[in-house]
Amino acid sequence: MPLDCRISTGSTTPIYRQLIDQIRLVVLRGRLTPGDRLPSVRSLAQRLVINPNTVARAYGELARDGVIESQQGKGYFVATKRQVYTRAHRRRRLAPLLEALVSEAALLDFSADDVTAALQEKLREYGLEPS
């Protein structure tokens, strides 16, 4: 199964957030495509030995963001890519992430060229070639 989530209980990142990030990554990289079924809340919770409410919370947030969709009585499926947020809202969500990246890079004494090169490499990994 392409959804092979791994949970780190010692992480400072909440478990539901770890699930969200991992599912987003699997979808973004094309290992799960629109229409693919996700494990049920109960089965994923049992497999990861976590509370089903944690999985439900992650699935709920992913559904709200348009990554997955719920089909009544059938389960959760990867949604067809669509834009849920306006461009302005997306930019507002991006701003704190960029702030964290740049401040951490500055604290670690990376140059602007180092940061740009690392970002371009990561964009290529995700199939988002700079224009």
C-alpha positions in Angstrom: 0.0 0.0 0.0 1.4 3.4 -0.9 0.3 5.0 2.4 3.0 3.9 4.8 2.8 6.4 7.6 5.4 6.4 10.4 4.6 8.2 13.7 7.3 9.5 16.0 5.9 9.7 19.5 9.0 11.5 20.7 8.5 14.3 18.2 7.4 17.8 19.2 5.1 17.7 16.1 1.6 16.4 17.1 0.7 13.0 15.8 -2.2 14.4 13.7 0.1 16.9 12.1 2.6 14.1 11.3 -0.2 12.2 9.5 -1.3 15.3 7.6 2.2 16.1 6.4 2.9 12.5 5.4 -0.4 12.1 3.5 0.1 15.4 1.7 3.6 14.3 0.7 2.4 10.9 -0.7 -0.3 12.7 -2.7 2.1 15.4 -3.9 4.6 12.9 -5.1 2.0 10.9 -6.9 2.1 7.7 -4.9 -1.6 8.2 -4.2 -3.6 9.7 -7.1 -7.1 11.1 -7.3 -9.7 8.4 -6.6 -7.3 6.2 -4.5 -8.9 5.0 -1.3 -7.2 5.8 2.0 -7.4 3.3 4.9 -10.4 3.7 7.2 -10.0 5.8 10.3 -10.2 2.7 12.4 -7.8 0.6 10.4 -5.1 3.3 10.2 -5.5 4.0 13.9 -5.1 0.3 14.7 -2.1 -0.1 12.4 -0.3 3.0 14.0 -1.5 2.2 17.5 -3.0 5.6 18.0 -6.4 7.0 18.9 -9.0 6.9 16.1 -9.8 10.6 16.9 -6.3 11.5 15.9 -6.7 10.0 12.5 -10.2 11.5 12.1 -8.7 14.9 13.0 -6.0 14.6 10.3 -8.5 13.3 7.7 -10.9 16.2 8.6 -8.2 18.8 8.0 -7.0 17.2 4.8 -10.6 17.1 3.6 -11.1 20.8 4.5 -8.0 21.6 2.5 -9.2 19.7 -0.5 -6.5 17.0 -0.4 -9.0 14.2 0.3 -12.7 13.8 0.2 -15.2 11.7 2.1 -17.7 9.6 0.3 -20.6 8.7 2.6 -20.5 5.0 3.4 -17.4 4.4 1.3 -14.6 6.1 3.1 -11.9 8.6 2.3 -10.4 9.1 -1.2 -7.7 11.3 -2.7 -9.5 14.3 -4.2 -9.0 15.7 -7.6 -6.7 18.7 -7.3 -8.6 21.9 -7.0 -8.0 25.3 -5.5 -9.8 25.6 -2.2 -8.2 28.9 -1.1 -7.9 32.3 -2.9 -4.4 33.3 -4.0 -4.3 35.9 -1.2 -5.2 33.3 1.4 -2.5 30.9 0.0 0.1 33.7 0.2 -0.9 34.4 3.9 -0.4 30.8 4.7 2.9 30.7 2.9 4.3 33.8 4.7 5.0 32.3 8.1 6.6 29.3 6.5 8.9 31.5 4.5 9.7 33.5 7.7 10.7 30.4 9.5 12.8 29.2 6.6 14.7 32.4 6.2 15.2 33.0 9.9 16.5 29.5 10.5 18.8 29.7 7.5 20.2 33.0 8.8 20.7 31.6 12.3 22.6 28.7 10.7 24.7 31.2 8.8 23.6 30.1 5.3 24.0 32.6 2.4 21.2 33.7 0.2 22.7 31.6 -2.6 22.8 28.5 -0.3 19.1 29.0 0.6 18.1 29.6 -3.0 20.0 26.5 -4.2 18.5 24.3 -1.5 15.0 25.6 -2.3 15.4 25.1 -6.0 16.6 21.5 -5.4 13.6 20.8 -3.2 11.2 22.3 -5.8 12.7 20.0 -8.4 12.1 17.0 -6.1 8.5 17.9 -6.0 8.3 18.5 -9.8 7.9 22.3 -9.3 10.6 23.6 -11.7 11.4 27.3 -11.1 10.4 29.4 -14.1 
